[in-house]
Amino acid sequence: MSVELKIPVIGESVTEVTLSSWLKKDGEYVAEGEAVCEIESDKASMELPAPSAGVLKIMAEAGAELKIGAKIGELDTTAAKPGATAPHPNSTEATKKVEPIKEAPQTTSSKEVNVPSPAARKILDEKGVDASAVSGSGKDGRITKEDAMNAQATSASKPQAASTAAAKPAAAPGARNVRPEKMTRLRKTIATKLVEAKNTTAMLTTFNEVDLSACMDMRKKYKEAFQKKHGVGLGFMSLFTKACTVALKDWPSINAQINGDEIIYHDYADVGIAVSTPKGLVVPVVRNAESLSLAQIEKEILNLATKARDGKITIEEMQGGTFSITNGGVFGSMLSTPILNIPQSAILGMHNIIERPVAVNGQVVIRPMMYLALSYDHRIIDGRESVSFLKQVKELLEDPSRLLLDV
C-alpha cells in the first residue's frame, strides 16, 4: 500500500510553495512523523512530516515550485523496516541469525547524528567543513542549514577544513567573479511587497528624537526583580510597543487601513514586530498588545522572534497586524525611513541609542538619545495626526511611569 505525499494547505493566501530540500533520500525508510522535506512559502519555511512509516519514493525535485496539493512523493507502507527481518516460522536457526543484526542500529545511530540536510551539505561542501565536526540541532541530531552557516566561523581552525581549502586554487588578485543565486520565495515576496508599498501609497516620514534616560534608569533599577518575577528581561521593545498602543487610542487613523473607498478603524492594536532571520525579514504580530502588560509583551515578542529565527513561525502568526515597529538600531542604524507593511498605514522605526549633548533647562548635558521615524500613508493620515502621535510616543518614553498610570 502506498501513501501519497502532497503539499499541504498552509494558509488562505498561499497558493504556491518551493520544495527547498529533501531531508530523506529516495528509497530510504522513514518513520511516521519524521520530517521528509522542507518547503518554503512566501511567508515562512516548514518541515513536512511523514503521515505513515514506509520507504520513500521521491517524485519532485528540490527547488521545484509547486501548487498546493501537488504530489511530491509516495511512502510504501508495506516495506519492512531495515533490520527488522522476521524469523522463519519453522526454524530456530533463522532466529539465531537475526540476533547479530540488532547491533547494527547502535553502531550506525551515532553516525546518523551528524547527517546534514541537502541544503546544509551544500553549504558545508562549499566551506570545506567535515560534517562529523558539526553538532546538529535538528531532529535526531540532523545538521540544519543554520548549523552549517554557523559552522563557517569555526571551520578555519579544523584540520579537515584547512586541507580542503588548501586544495582549492586561490582567487587571483583583482578577480571579478560573479556568483548568481536564485532568490528564495520569501525574498521575492519581500521585494514584491516593498515595491507595492512604494507604488500604491502616498508614503511620507516624520522624525523626532527621544531622551531614553528615564527608561534606562527604570530598567537598571528593576531589571533583576523583573527577570526574577516574570522569567524574561525588560527590554526597550515592550516599552515602545506599550507607548505606541497608548498613542494609537488617541490617534486612531494611525491604526487604520484603506479598504477600497472605506477606511477601516481598529479598536485594538495588533502590533507587528519586524524580526530579521537568516532567510529574510518577517513581521510576527503581537495580538491585542493594548491589553497586555510589559511582561506579557516581552514574553510574546521573545516567543515569536524565536519561532521566526528557527523557521517555525506560522502564517497565522504573521497576518492581520494593524501597526508595525522595526528596530534598525540593533544593527547600528542612526536614521532611516521604514517602508510601510501594507495594508497597514504606519510603521515606527527605532534606531541606535547614542549619547549626545543636548540642552536641558538651559544646560548642556549628555543624554542617551534615539531618533524615531514614523512612515505613514498620507492618504488617510495628515501631518497633524502623524506628528502628534510621534510626539506622544516620545513623551511617554521620556516619562515611562505614565505607561503604568495610563495618564
C-alpha positions as CSV (number, residue, x, y, z in Angstrom):
1,M,0.0,0.0,0.0
2,S,1.3,3.5,-0.9
3,V,0.5,6.7,0.9
4,E,0.8,9.9,-1.1
5,L,2.9,12.9,0.0
6,K,1.3,16.2,-1.1
7,I,1.9,19.9,-0.4
8,P,-0.5,20.7,2.4
9,V,-2.7,23.8,2.7
10,I,-0.6,26.4,4.6
11,G,-2.8,29.5,4.6
12,E,-5.6,31.1,2.8
13,S,-3.3,33.4,0.8
14,V,-0.7,30.8,-0.1
15,T,-1.2,29.1,-3.4
16,E,2.3,28.0,-4.3
17,V,5.4,26.9,-2.4
18,T,9.0,26.0,-3.2
19,L,10.3,22.5,-2.3
20,S,13.5,23.7,-0.6
21,S,15.2,20.4,0.1
22,W,14.7,16.7,0.7
23,L,15.7,15.6,4.2
24,K,15.5,12.0,3.3
25,K,16.8,10.1,0.2
26,D,14.9,8.2,-2.4
27,G,14.4,4.6,-1.2
28,E,15.1,5.5,2.4
29,Y,12.9,4.1,5.2
30,V,11.0,6.9,7.0
31,A,9.4,6.6,10.4
32,E,5.9,8.1,10.9
33,G,6.1,11.8,11.9
34,E,9.7,12.1,10.7
35,A,10.5,15.2,8.6
36,V,11.0,14.2,4.9
37,C,11.4,17.6,3.2
38,E,11.4,21.3,3.8
39,I,9.0,23.6,1.9
40,E,9.1,27.4,1.8
41,S,6.1,29.6,1.2
42,D,6.2,33.4,0.7
43,K,5.8,33.8,4.5
44,A,8.0,31.1,6.2
45,S,9.6,27.7,5.9
46,M,8.3,24.5,7.4
47,E,9.2,20.8,7.5
48,L,6.7,18.2,6.1
49,P,6.3,15.1,8.3
50,A,5.7,11.7,7.0
51,P,2.0,10.7,7.5
52,S,3.0,7.0,7.8
53,A,6.1,4.9,8.1
54,G,7.5,3.4,4.9
55,V,10.0,3.6,2.1
56,L,10.2,7.0,0.4
57,K,9.8,7.4,-3.3
58,I,10.7,11.0,-4.4
59,M,8.6,12.4,-7.3
60,A,9.6,16.1,-7.3
61,E,13.0,17.7,-7.4
62,A,14.4,20.0,-4.8
63,G,14.0,23.6,-5.9
64,A,10.7,23.0,-7.7
65,E,7.9,25.4,-7.4
66,L,4.6,23.6,-6.7
67,K,0.9,24.3,-6.2
68,I,-0.9,23.5,-3.0
69,G,-2.0,19.9,-3.2
70,A,0.7,18.8,-5.7
71,K,2.0,15.3,-5.3
72,I,5.7,15.2,-4.4
73,G,6.2,11.5,-3.4
74,E,4.9,8.3,-2.0
75,L,5.5,6.1,1.0
76,D,5.5,2.3,0.6
77,T,3.9,1.3,3.9
78,T,4.3,-2.4,3.1
79,A,8.0,-2.3,3.1
80,A,9.7,-3.7,6.2
81,K,11.9,-1.5,8.4
82,P,15.6,-2.3,7.8
83,G,17.0,-4.7,10.4
84,A,13.5,-5.9,11.4
85,T,13.7,-9.2,9.5
86,A,11.1,-11.6,10.8
87,P,12.2,-15.1,11.9
88,H,11.3,-18.2,9.8
89,P,8.3,-19.9,11.5
90,N,9.8,-23.4,11.3
91,S,13.4,-22.7,12.1
92,T,15.1,-21.7,15.3
93,E,18.4,-21.3,13.2
94,A,16.8,-18.3,11.4
95,T,16.1,-16.7,14.7
96,K,19.7,-17.0,15.8
97,K,20.9,-15.4,12.5
98,V,18.7,-12.4,13.2
99,E,20.4,-11.7,16.6
100,P,23.6,-10.0,15.4
101,I,21.6,-7.6,13.3
102,K,20.3,-5.9,16.4
103,E,23.7,-4.4,17.0
104,A,23.6,-2.5,13.6
105,P,21.3,0.3,14.7
106,Q,23.6,1.0,17.7
107,T,26.7,1.3,15.5
108,T,25.1,3.4,12.9
109,S,23.0,5.7,15.1
110,S,25.9,7.7,16.2
111,K,26.9,8.3,12.6
112,E,23.4,9.3,11.7
113,V,23.5,12.1,14.3
114,N,25.7,14.2,12.0
115,V,23.8,13.7,8.8
116,P,23.3,17.1,7.2
117,S,20.2,18.1,5.2
118,P,20.8,18.6,1.5
119,A,20.9,22.4,1.9
120,A,23.3,22.1,4.8
121,R,25.5,19.6,2.9
122,K,25.8,22.1,0.1
123,I,26.9,24.8,2.5
124,L,29.4,22.5,4.3
125,D,30.9,21.4,1.0
126,E,31.3,25.0,-0.1
127,K,33.0,25.9,3.2
128,G,35.1,22.7,3.3
129,V,33.7,21.6,6.6
130,D,33.6,18.0,7.6
131,A,30.0,17.1,8.7
132,S,31.3,14.9,11.5
133,A,32.8,18.1,13.2
134,V,29.4,19.9,13.3
135,S,26.8,19.4,16.0
136,G,23.3,19.1,14.6
137,S,20.4,20.9,16.3
138,G,17.7,19.3,14.1
139,K,15.6,16.3,14.8
140,D,17.6,13.3,15.8
141,G,20.8,15.4,15.6
142,R,20.4,16.3,12.0
143,I,22.5,19.2,10.8
144,T,20.3,22.0,9.6
145,K,21.1,24.8,7.2
146,E,21.6,27.2,10.2
147,D,24.0,24.8,11.8
148,A,26.0,24.7,8.6
149,M,26.0,28.5,8.3
150,N,27.2,28.9,11.9
151,A,29.9,26.4,11.4
152,Q,31.6,28.7,8.9
153,A,33.3,30.8,11.6
154,T,34.9,27.8,13.3
155,S,35.7,25.8,10.2
156,A,39.0,27.6,9.6
157,S,40.5,26.0,12.7
158,K,39.6,22.4,11.7
159,P,42.3,20.3,10.1
160,Q,39.8,18.9,7.6
161,A,38.6,22.3,6.5
162,A,42.2,23.5,6.2
163,S,43.2,20.7,4.0
164,T,40.2,21.0,1.8
165,A,40.6,24.8,1.5
166,A,44.3,24.2,0.5
167,A,43.2,22.0,-2.3
168,K,41.2,24.8,-3.9
169,P,43.0,27.3,-6.1
170,A,43.4,30.7,-4.6
171,A,41.5,33.5,-6.3
172,A,43.7,35.7,-8.4
173,P,44.2,39.3,-7.1
174,G,41.6,41.6,-8.6
175,A,39.4,38.7,-9.7
176,R,35.9,39.7,-10.8
177,N,33.9,36.5,-10.2
178,V,30.2,36.5,-10.4
179,R,28.0,34.2,-8.3
180,P,24.4,34.0,-9.4
181,E,22.0,32.7,-6.7
182,K,18.3,32.1,-7.1
183,M,16.1,34.3,-5.0
184,T,14.2,32.5,-2.3
185,R,10.4,32.7,-2.3
186,L,10.5,34.7,0.9
187,R,12.9,37.2,-0.6
188,K,10.8,37.5,-3.8
189,T,7.7,38.2,-1.7
190,I,9.5,40.8,0.3
191,A,10.6,42.5,-2.9
192,T,7.1,42.5,-4.3
193,K,5.5,43.9,-1.1
194,L,8.1,46.7,-0.8
195,V,7.6,47.8,-4.4
196,E,3.8,47.6,-4.0
197,A,4.0,49.8,-0.9
198,K,6.1,52.4,-2.7
199,N,3.8,52.4,-5.8
200,T,0.4,52.3,-4.1
201,T,0.7,54.5,-1.1
202,A,1.4,58.2,-0.5
203,M,4.2,57.4,1.9
204,L,5.8,60.1,4.0
205,T,8.1,60.0,7.0
206,T,8.2,62.3,10.0
207,F,11.0,62.3,12.6
208,N,11.6,63.1,16.3
209,E,14.1,62.2,19.0
210,V,13.6,60.8,22.4
211,D,15.7,61.0,25.6
212,L,15.8,57.5,27.0
213,S,17.4,58.4,30.3
214,A,14.2,57.6,32.3
215,C,13.7,54.3,30.5
216,M,17.3,53.2,31.1
217,D,17.1,54.3,34.8
218,M,13.9,52.3,35.2
219,R,15.4,49.2,33.6
220,K,18.5,49.4,35.7
221,K,16.5,49.8,38.9
222,Y,14.1,46.9,38.3
223,K,16.0,44.7,35.8
224,E,16.8,41.9,38.3
225,A,13.4,42.0,40.0
226,F,11.5,41.9,36.7
227,Q,13.6,39.0,35.5
228,K,13.1,37.1,38.7
229,K,9.3,37.5,38.8
230,H,8.5,37.2,35.1
231,G,11.3,35.0,33.8
232,V,12.0,37.4,30.9
233,G,14.2,40.5,30.6
234,L,12.8,44.0,30.4
235,G,13.7,45.4,27.0
236,F,13.0,48.6,25.1
237,M,10.7,46.8,22.6
238,S,8.0,46.3,25.2
239,L,8.2,49.9,26.3
240,F,8.0,51.2,22.8
241,T,5.1,48.8,22.0
242,K,3.2,49.9,25.0
243,A,3.8,53.5,24.3
244,C,2.5,53.1,20.7
245,T,-0.7,51.3,21.8
246,V,-1.5,54.1,24.2
247,A,-0.9,56.7,21.5
248,L,-2.9,54.7,18.9
249,K,-6.0,55.1,21.1
250,D,-5.7,58.9,20.8
251,W,-4.8,58.9,17.1
252,P,-6.9,56.1,15.6
253,S,-6.1,57.0,12.0
254,I,-2.5,55.7,12.6
255,N,-4.0,52.3,13.3
256,A,-6.4,52.4,10.4
257,Q,-6.3,50.9,6.9
258,I,-7.8,51.7,3.5
259,N,-10.2,49.1,2.0
260,G,-11.5,50.3,-1.3
261,D,-13.3,53.6,-0.7
262,E,-13.6,52.9,3.0
263,I,-11.3,53.5,6.0
264,I,-11.3,50.6,8.5
265,Y,-10.6,51.7,12.1
266,H,-9.4,49.2,14.7
267,D,-10.3,49.4,18.4
268,Y,-7.5,47.1,19.2
269,A,-3.8,47.1,18.4
270,D,-2.2,44.1,16.7
271,V,1.4,45.2,16.6
272,G,3.8,43.6,14.1
273,I,7.4,43.4,15.3
274,A,9.9,43.1,12.5
275,V,12.4,40.3,13.0
276,S,15.5,39.6,10.9
277,T,16.0,35.9,10.2
278,P,18.7,34.1,8.1
279,K,16.1,33.9,5.3
280,G,14.9,37.5,5.4
281,L,12.7,39.9,7.3
282,V,9.4,38.6,8.8
283,V,6.9,40.5,10.9
284,P,5.1,38.3,13.5
285,V,2.2,40.0,15.3
286,V,1.6,40.6,19.0
287,R,-2.2,40.4,19.3
288,N,-4.2,42.8,21.4
289,A,-1.0,44.4,22.6
290,E,-3.0,47.3,24.1
291,S,-4.3,44.9,26.8
292,L,-1.0,43.2,27.7
293,S,1.4,44.1,30.5
294,L,5.1,44.8,29.8
295,A,6.0,41.3,30.9
296,Q,3.3,39.7,28.7
297,I,4.6,41.8,25.7
298,E,8.2,40.7,26.3
299,K,7.2,37.1,26.5
300,E,5.2,37.2,23.4
301,I,7.9,39.0,21.4
302,L,10.5,36.5,22.6
303,N,8.3,33.6,21.7
304,L,7.5,34.9,18.2
305,A,11.1,36.0,17.5
306,T,12.4,32.6,18.5
307,K,9.9,30.9,16.2
308,A,10.8,33.2,13.3
309,R,14.5,32.7,13.6
310,D,14.0,28.9,13.9
311,G,11.8,28.9,10.8
312,K,8.8,27.6,12.8
313,I,6.6,30.7,12.6
314,T,3.2,30.1,11.1
315,I,1.3,32.1,8.5
316,E,-1.4,33.0,11.1
317,E,1.2,34.4,13.4
318,M,2.2,36.9,10.7
319,Q,-1.2,38.0,9.4
320,G,-3.6,40.7,10.5
321,G,-1.3,43.4,12.0
322,T,-2.7,46.9,12.3
323,F,0.6,48.7,13.1
324,S,4.3,47.8,12.9
325,I,7.6,48.5,14.7
326,T,11.0,47.9,13.2
327,N,14.3,48.4,15.1
328,G,17.2,49.1,12.8
329,G,19.2,50.3,15.9
330,V,20.2,46.7,16.7
331,F,22.3,46.8,13.5
332,G,23.7,50.3,14.2
333,S,21.3,52.4,12.1
334,M,21.3,56.0,13.2
335,L,18.3,57.1,11.0
336,S,16.1,55.6,8.3
337,T,12.7,55.8,6.6
338,P,11.0,52.5,7.1
339,I,8.6,51.3,4.3
340,L,5.0,50.5,5.1
341,N,3.9,47.0,5.8
342,I,0.8,47.1,3.6
343,P,-2.1,47.1,4.1
344,Q,-1.1,48.9,7.3
345,S,-0.9,52.7,7.2
346,A,2.0,53.4,9.5
347,I,5.2,51.9,10.9
348,L,7.6,53.2,13.6
349,G,11.3,53.0,13.1
350,M,13.6,52.7,16.1
351,H,17.3,53.4,15.8
352,N,20.5,53.1,17.8
353,I,21.0,54.9,21.2
354,I,23.8,57.4,21.2
355,E,25.0,59.6,24.0
356,R,24.8,63.2,22.7
357,P,25.0,66.6,24.1
358,V,21.5,68.2,24.4
359,A,20.2,71.3,26.1
360,V,18.1,70.7,29.2
361,N,16.8,73.7,31.2
362,G,19.5,75.9,29.7
363,Q,22.3,73.5,30.5
364,V,24.2,71.3,28.0
365,V,24.1,67.7,29.3
366,I,24.9,64.3,27.9
367,R,21.9,62.1,27.4
368,P,21.2,58.7,25.7
369,M,19.2,59.8,22.6
370,M,17.4,57.9,19.9
371,Y,16.0,59.1,16.6
372,L,12.4,58.0,15.9
373,A,10.9,57.8,12.4
374,L,7.2,57.3,11.6
375,S,6.4,56.4,8.0
376,Y,2.7,56.8,7.2
377,D,0.2,56.8,4.3
378,H,-0.6,60.4,3.7
379,R,-3.9,59.4,2.0
380,I,-5.6,58.8,5.4
381,I,-3.1,60.3,7.9
382,D,-2.4,64.0,7.9
383,G,0.6,65.8,9.3
384,R,-1.2,66.7,12.5
385,E,-2.0,63.1,13.3
386,S,1.4,61.7,12.4
387,V,3.4,64.4,14.3
388,S,1.1,64.4,17.3
389,F,1.3,60.6,17.5
390,L,5.1,60.5,17.4
391,K,5.3,63.4,19.9
392,Q,3.1,61.5,22.3
393,V,5.2,58.3,22.0
394,K,8.3,60.4,22.7
395,E,6.6,61.9,25.9
396,L,5.5,58.6,27.2
397,L,9.0,57.1,26.8
398,E,10.6,60.1,28.5
399,D,8.3,59.6,31.5
400,P,7.5,55.8,31.4
401,S,5.6,56.0,34.7
402,R,2.7,57.4,32.6
403,L,2.5,54.0,30.8
404,L,1.7,52.3,34.2
405,L,-0.6,55.1,35.4
406,D,-2.4,55.4,32.0
407,V,-2.2,59.2,32.0
